[in-house]
Amino acid sequence: MTFEEYAELARLLAERRGAGAQSVAAAERRRDLHAAADFLDGRLTAQGTRLDLLGRAVGEPPAAAPAAEPGTAPAGPSTPVGDPPAVVAPDPDPGETAGAPARPVVEACDGAASASVPGVSQRDPVVELELARRYADEADRHGQQAELLARRPMLLPAWSPVARAAAVYLGSAGAGVVLMFAMVLASGLGALGAGPLYAWMCAGLPAGSLISGWLVLGRWGRAPMEETGAARHPVLGVAVCFLLVPLAYCGYLLLLRIVR
């Protein structure tokens, strides 16, 4: 064996080893890209489920999946339809590689698809996956903000449940006090007797105020995504409604005595 033959064989061996290393690197890159695409697909599925839950919580029907066009196959979960798999070129023959330029060992999926379609620019799948990940992160942030808003009641969301219930029952009792004064005026004009007035003042108006406050808290004091019922605090409602209306009447009588 001459030195020239030995050098030629060494060059061929180095080319084959380099081609094998490139094939392994390309296979690992494809595996990483597919894993990242599967992970993003799982995140998008979870985001869709969360959006459906939020929609049902606010009374919106879930979005229907877009219907596939006739004659088209459904897309797979990880790779888009029509993208050919990565092609690994076979090892070059020693007789063919002698004196011939080296051929590309691995053809990327997107590059091969883009090169075969005229007018389509080649895109780096790593850059596209990074952009998709950023958009998914942004969607997660907006979804978390929407979920936080959906867990807050529509009525006085910044207030505590006790303070909200107290405000609602005070408002209902205030409406009962207004009706009580209207009945007092009607009683003074002779349209209502003293017995019905006292009955409404001690039982009817407080009970109506309690029921109205209970209904308001059940309708607007509950968060859309709250599985349990709204915190209505019935003991607080009974104490406010059944004490405020009679006390208001007593205060009215005391004020009349002071004025007279």
Order of alpha helices (4+ residues) and beta strands (2+ residues): alpha-beta-alpha-beta-alpha-alpha-alpha-alpha-alpha-alpha
